[in-house]
Amino acid sequence: MKDELPKENDIILAFNIIHGLNPSENEILAQKANRPPTNGGIYVILDQIKGAGGSSQMSKATTSYMALNLLHQAGGKTYSKNEVDTFAQKAGFKKRF
């Protein structure tokens, strides 16, 4: 989180990253991804999302297990879609999906 991201990117991929960061760090990451804002640039997040996915007991248990594991192993957590949207919107990204 100390370094800036490379400039002039059309796309920033944050795959399996945000669960290891606290909310403040996720806001900083989104701000760095949007600096400088590129015309039409995309910030893509792929991670375990709390409350998203299947409605089966297995799906819910897997997400809960991941959240517990992240807390104990990395000090991280799973975030809801609304929380993830908030990180990106605070940084100036427009919601597309």
C-alpha positions as CSV (number, residue, x, y, z in Angstrom):
1,M,0.0,0.0,0.0
2,K,3.0,2.3,0.1
3,D,3.7,2.4,-3.6
4,E,1.6,4.0,-6.2
5,L,0.0,1.9,-9.0
6,P,1.4,2.2,-12.5
7,K,-0.2,5.1,-14.4
8,E,-2.1,5.1,-17.6
9,N,-3.9,1.8,-17.1
10,D,-7.1,0.9,-18.9
11,I,-8.0,-1.7,-16.3
12,I,-6.9,-2.4,-12.7
13,L,-7.6,-6.0,-11.5
14,A,-7.9,-6.5,-7.7
15,F,-8.3,-10.3,-7.6
16,N,-8.3,-11.8,-4.1
17,I,-6.9,-8.6,-2.6
18,I,-9.6,-6.8,-0.7
19,H,-10.3,-9.5,1.9
20,G,-6.8,-9.0,3.3
21,L,-7.2,-5.3,3.8
22,N,-9.2,-3.3,6.3
23,P,-11.9,-0.8,5.1
24,S,-9.5,2.2,5.2
25,E,-6.9,0.3,3.2
26,N,-9.5,-0.7,0.6
27,E,-10.5,3.0,0.2
28,I,-6.9,3.9,-0.3
29,L,-6.5,1.1,-2.9
30,A,-9.5,2.3,-4.8
31,Q,-8.2,5.9,-4.7
32,K,-4.8,4.7,-6.1
33,A,-6.6,2.7,-8.8
34,N,-8.4,5.9,-9.8
35,R,-5.4,8.2,-9.9
36,P,-5.1,9.7,-12.4
37,P,-8.6,8.9,-13.6
38,T,-8.4,7.4,-17.1
39,N,-11.2,8.0,-19.5
40,G,-13.2,4.8,-19.4
41,G,-10.8,3.0,-17.1
42,I,-12.2,0.0,-15.2
43,Y,-11.5,-1.2,-11.6
44,V,-12.4,-4.9,-11.4
45,I,-12.7,-6.6,-8.0
46,L,-12.9,-10.4,-7.7
47,D,-13.2,-11.7,-4.1
48,Q,-15.3,-13.5,-1.6
49,I,-18.4,-11.3,-1.3
50,K,-20.5,-11.7,1.9
51,G,-24.1,-12.3,1.1
52,A,-23.6,-12.9,-2.7
53,G,-23.8,-16.2,-4.4
54,G,-25.9,-19.2,-3.8
55,S,-28.6,-19.6,-1.3
56,S,-27.7,-23.1,-0.3
57,Q,-26.5,-23.9,3.2
58,M,-23.1,-25.0,1.7
59,S,-22.7,-21.6,0.0
60,K,-23.5,-19.7,3.1
61,A,-21.3,-21.9,5.2
62,T,-18.4,-21.5,2.8
63,T,-18.6,-17.7,2.9
64,S,-18.8,-17.7,6.7
65,Y,-15.9,-20.1,7.0
66,M,-13.8,-17.9,4.7
67,A,-14.7,-14.8,6.8
68,L,-13.6,-16.6,10.0
69,N,-10.4,-17.9,8.4
70,L,-9.5,-14.5,7.0
71,L,-10.0,-12.9,10.4
72,H,-7.7,-15.3,12.2
73,Q,-5.1,-15.9,9.5
74,A,-4.7,-12.4,7.9
75,G,-6.7,-10.0,10.0
76,G,-9.0,-9.6,7.0
77,K,-12.7,-10.2,6.4
78,T,-15.2,-10.7,3.7
79,Y,-17.1,-7.6,2.6
80,S,-20.7,-7.2,1.3
81,K,-21.4,-5.9,-2.2
82,N,-22.5,-2.6,-0.7
83,E,-19.3,-2.2,1.2
84,V,-17.2,-2.9,-1.9
85,D,-19.3,-0.5,-4.0
86,T,-18.7,2.2,-1.3
87,F,-14.9,1.8,-1.5
88,A,-15.0,2.3,-5.3
89,Q,-17.6,5.1,-5.2
90,K,-15.7,7.1,-2.6
91,A,-12.7,7.0,-4.9
92,G,-14.8,8.5,-7.7
93,F,-15.6,5.3,-9.7
94,K,-19.1,5.0,-11.2
95,K,-20.9,1.8,-10.5
96,R,-21.3,-0.3,-13.7
97,F,-22.4,-3.7,-12.5
